[in-house]
Each structure stands twice: as C-alpha cells, then as structure tokens.
Amino acid sequence: MENYVHVIPHKVIVNVAEANEVPTGVDLIQAPKIWPTTKGKGITVAILDTGCDNHPELTERIIGGRNFTDDDGGNPDIFLDYNGHGTHVAGTIAAQENKQGVVGVAPEANLLIVKVLNKKGAGQYDWIIQGIHYAIEQKVDIISMSLGGPQDVPELHEAIKKAIAHHILVVCAAGNEGDGDENTDEYAYPGHYNEVICVGAINHERNPTDFTNSHNEIDLVAPGEEILSTHLNGKYATLSGTSMAAPHVSGALALIKNIVNDLFERELTEPELYAQLIKRTVPLGFSPKLEGSGLVYLTVLDHLQNIFEAEKKSLVLNPRVPL
C-alpha cells in the first residue's frame, strides 16, 4: 500500500532548551493527584509514531522498540526520532518524575517505541499494520496512535480489531481538520473506527479547539493546545494538535488499569477498562460530536464519593430530609 498516513500535530509553537514544571495538561486531567496511588508501573504503552529521541526524561522508560519505516535504510533496530513528534507524545505519556524538565501522566509506565512514521512524519499503511501486529506480539497494554489519514483501509481495521481481541486498549487522535462547527463531520482513520478510543482536543480553558475533528465516534477529549513536552536533542517543545490530546488519555489509562486491576483483583477486559475510563470523564457542555463523554478527569469518582459522604452525613444530622 503506497498511500500514506501522517502525524497530526496542528502546529509547533516554540522550542525551548530547558523546562521545570508539571505541564498544564497533565495537571488539568488530575494526574498528580493519582500518583500517591500509582504512577503506571508495570503497564506498557506502545507508541506508534516517528520513533523516540534518546531524551534524558525518557531513556529509563523505554524498554525496546522496532523500526518499520525507510529511515536508516530500514534497519529494524534503529527507532530514533528525527522528527520530534514521537518524542513529544512519549513525554506526555511517561516522562519520568525527576524534579526537572517535565513529567508525564504516568511517569513510571513502560514505553515500547514502534516507529511507523519516518523523518517526514509520513508512513505507509503497511508500516502501521506491521507495527500493530508487533505491539500485539509484545503483549502491550495500550497502543497510542497520534496519526491519521483519509482512507478506510480494511487491513488496518482488522489489525486494530485483533489488538482489541487481545484486550489491548487502542487510543487514537481524532484529527485536525475541524472547522469549529459541530454540525459538520471530519474523519480521519484509524480514529474514526468504532473500536478505538478516539480523542478530541480542548484548550486550557476547557473549550474545544478550533481544529479538532467532530463526528459521532469521538469518545472523549483531553488537553491538546499549547502542550509542553520532550523534544529532540534533549530539549522541549510546545505543540498543539489532537496528537497531543491522545497521549494524555493513553497515560491516564495506564494509571486507571493499575488501579482497577488491584481493585477487582484480576485483569479487566478491554470493554471493562473502557468503561472505567468513561466513568472518569466530566461533561463540558458541548455537543457529543465535539467532546464525546467529556474531559478525562481522573479524580471524578473521588469527587462523587465526597459528595455522597457529605449527603449521607446530612441525612444523619437531619433525619427529616426527604430521600
């Protein structure tokens, strides 16, 4: 298949040599409040993207990888990033917590780097399909894909369905062809497949970005505008796009999977884990075609429990309060 899929960042805003903060997006979805319970240890996320830089924030998180592109003469053992996109996605998922630089949503999760896009940010469908099968063979927990194209390719769809059958969560960016109108539909694949978790983008004010795709397969949204993360040559960059929103959800799932597997004392299936993710969203008041179930918000169940406890206490103190 000679048709190409591309990375889907909206734009690169700024590159910086140094950083020292919890990125706003990581904080917005409440990840730091989950870290006392789990930081994603033991969960493996396969990142299908442009590879990954040997960034000091990421080297301890990377457990291996493979190159399926034409970079480096097609050498399967070299999965370095010459574009920056994959490194940025990796940092949002799992940049380690070390009191410097940035920190990812799940700073102790493992990263499997599956290079399916070359230095130009483009990849053949065959590369992506091979990458999905490789991730399945490696028994990863989550596949994160911040890429997309206009064509519905049956072989790609089948590979994704195989991953789901192996209880792998597949997270995809919705795409950046949006026009800000909830009444129009913009599609990108694999994000539009029903089986994947399709992620749209919001800004730091919790409003849909003007570029995020809208359609009836959007599952939820995450921060995707002006996102600071790791980049090439040990540096950092601020990027915007649904590419930046998807890894927030991939990292969130790494935390959720740890929590709920311990809670239920067994490995949950992919549909069960998806349900646990959707339980941890808050509606923002926009059309479901723009926001799906809402913003991923990892502490929402704690918030509801606090409300329940407060209401229960009120009933004890005021027994005449009608039920």
Buried (B, 14 or more C-beta within 10 A) or exposed (E): BEEBBBBBBBEBEEBEEEBEEBBBBBBBBBBBEBBEEBBBEEBBBBBBBBBBBEBBBBEEBBEEBBBBBBBBEEEEEBBBBBBBBBBBBBBBBBBBBEEEBBBBBBBBBBBBBBBBBBBBBBBBBBBBBBBBBBBBEBEBBBBBBBBBBBBEBEEBBEBBBBBBEEBBBBBBBBBBBBEEEBEEBBBBBBBBBEBBBBBBBBBEEBBBBBBBBBBEBBBBBBBBBBBBBBBBEBBBBBBBBBBBBBBBBBBBBBBBBBBBBEEEEEEBEBEEBBEBBBEBBBEBEBBBBBBBBBBBBBBBEEEEEEEEEEEEEEEEEEEEEEE
